[in-house]
Amino acid sequence: MRGHSQGDEEGRDEPTSTDHAPPDDSTRVANANLRVLATFLVDGMVSGVWRIERGKTAAALVLDPFGPLSRSQRAELTEEGTALVRFVESDAPAAEVRFG
């Protein structure tokens, strides 16, 4: 069990804020100024951080995973990420997803 859960009225455990990121990765989601970075989830767990980089010819979502991702996970992240870039940078000539 990650974090410390407290039981609800019926005795079920309730998730805590640390239940969504493995303990070793929880310090990777904030920078030195304690600014929380944008994160992405895989199977409900924080699995990396992301940023959007804008160039002259394209806008790119750059994903920096905390660990290895399967081919299917990368495909799903690419599909969702492309949609995000097209939404956020709607005037960009092209949208792409890169893994760091």
N, C-alpha and C positions, 0 to 999 in steps of 0.2 A: 504494500500500500504506500503510495506517495503522499507526502504531506501528512497533516493530521486532520482526519475527518471527524466531524461531530455528528452524532445520530440525530435524526429528525424525530418528530413526535411518535412515529411508529417504529423507531429503532434502526432505520436504514441509514447507511452512511451517506453524507452529503459531500460532494467534491469540494476541495479547497483550490485556491488559485494555483498551487504547485502541482495539481493533478494533471495539468495540460502540458507540462514540459518536464522532460527528464531532469533530475537534479543537476547533472553536469552541464546541461545546456541553459539552465535558467539564468546564468550570469552572462550569456551571450546575447541576450535580447535588449540590453541597455548599453549605451556608450559611456565614456568617462564622465560626462556631464549628467548622467542618469536619465538621459532622454531615451524613452522606450522606442525601439526600432520596429518597423513593420515586419510582421512575421507571417508565415504560412503554415497551415496544418496539413498533416497526412494522417489519415485514420484517427482524427481527433487530437493528435499530439503536435505541439509546436515542433516543426522539423527544420526550420531555417528562417533566414531573414531575406527581405527583398527590397529592391529599390528600382526606380524607373530612371533610365538615362535617355536623354533626348539628343539626337544627332541631326545633321542636316538632311539625311536621307531616310531616317527611321527613328522611332522611339522603341526602346527595348526594356523589357522587364528582366532584371538580373536577379536570379535566385541563387542564394548561397546556402545550400543545405548543410545541416549539421552532421550528416552521415550519408551513406550510400542510399540511392533511391533505385527502385526497380524500374524496368523499362515501362511498365504500365503506369507507375506513379509519375514518371517523367512525362509520359504522354498526356495524362490527365492534367498535370500542372501546366503543360504547354498550352493545352486547349483553354483552360480557365484563364491563364495568364495573358494569352493573346486577346481574349475578350476584354480583360481589364485594361490593357494598354490601349486598345481601340476606344474604350470609353473615356479614359483619363486624358489621353492625348489624341483626341478625335481629329485634330487638324494635321497630324503627322502623316507624311507620305506613305509610310509602311509601319507595321508593328511586328515585333519579334520577341522571342523569349530566349534568354541565354542562361546557362547554368555556370556558376562560378566555382 
